[in-house]
Amino acid sequence: MTQPNHGQPPVTFTIDGVEYTADDRRQTAAELLELAGMNSEDHDLALVRGSSGIDHRFADSDEVQITPGARYVSIFTGPTPVA
């Protein structure tokens, strides 16, 4: 669930390299995936730090504390079609 920003300025971050700005710095992983046009039913959200890769993978209901410049990636978890 989103919460008021308590007077803080909007925060800018990326999901899969696309820049987004949000007024609420605390949102669920599912809300952030929806913002990026993805369905949380078949995607997870992960935080990327530095060049080491994924730092933390969030469950849909996890509250994400968005920090300025944070980088997130989506991870496809849905079924993979077999030819």
For each residue, the residues with C-beta under 8 A, 3 or more apart:
1: 28
2: 24 26 27 31
3: 24 26
4: 24
5: 8 9 10 23 24 25
6:
7:
8: 5 11 25
9: 5
10: 5 21 22 23
11: 8 21 22 25 66 67 68 70
12: 19 20 21 68 69
13: 19 20 21 22 66 67 68 69 70 71 72
14: 17 18 19 20 70 71 72
15: 18 20 32 33 35 36 45 72 73 74
16: 36 72 73 74
17: 14
18: 14 15 36
19: 12 13 14
20: 12 13 14 15 35 36
21: 10 11 12 13
22: 10 11 13 25 27 35 66
23: 5 10
24: 2 3 4 5 27 66
25: 5 8 11 22 65 66 67
26: 2 3 63 64 65 66
27: 2 22 24 31 32 35 63 64 66
28: 1 31 32 60 61 62 63 64
29: 32 33 40 44 45 58 59 60 61 62 64
30: 33 34 40 60 61
31: 2 27 28 34 35
32: 15 27 28 29 35 36 45 64 66 72
33: 15 29 30 36 38 39 40 43 45 60 74
34: 30 31 37 38 39 40
35: 15 20 22 27 31 32
36: 15 16 18 20 32 33 74
37: 34
38: 33 34 42 43 74
39: 33 34 42 43
40: 29 30 33 34 43 44 60
41: 78
42: 38 39 76 77 78 79
43: 33 38 39 40 74 75 76 77 78
44: 29 40 57 58 59 60 74 75 77
45: 15 29 32 33 57 58 64 72 73 74 75
46: 54 55 56 57 58 72 73 74 75
47: 54 55 56 58 64 70 71 72
48: 53 54 55 71 72 73
49: 52 55 71
50:
51:
52: 49 55
53: 48
54: 46 47 48 57 73
55: 46 47 48 49 52
56: 46 47
57: 44 45 46 54 75
58: 29 44 45 46 47 62 64
59: 29 44 62
60: 28 29 30 33 40 44
61: 28 29 30
62: 28 29 58 59
63: 26 27 28
64: 26 27 28 29 32 45 47 58 72
65: 25 26
66: 11 13 22 24 25 26 27 32 70
67: 11 13 25 70
68: 11 12 13
69: 12 13
70: 11 13 14 47 66 67
71: 13 14 47 48 49
72: 13 14 15 16 32 45 46 47 48 64
73: 15 16 45 46 48 54
74: 15 16 33 36 38 43 44 45 46
75: 43 44 45 46 57
76: 42 43
77: 42 43 44
78: 41 42 43
79: 42
80:
81:
82:
83:
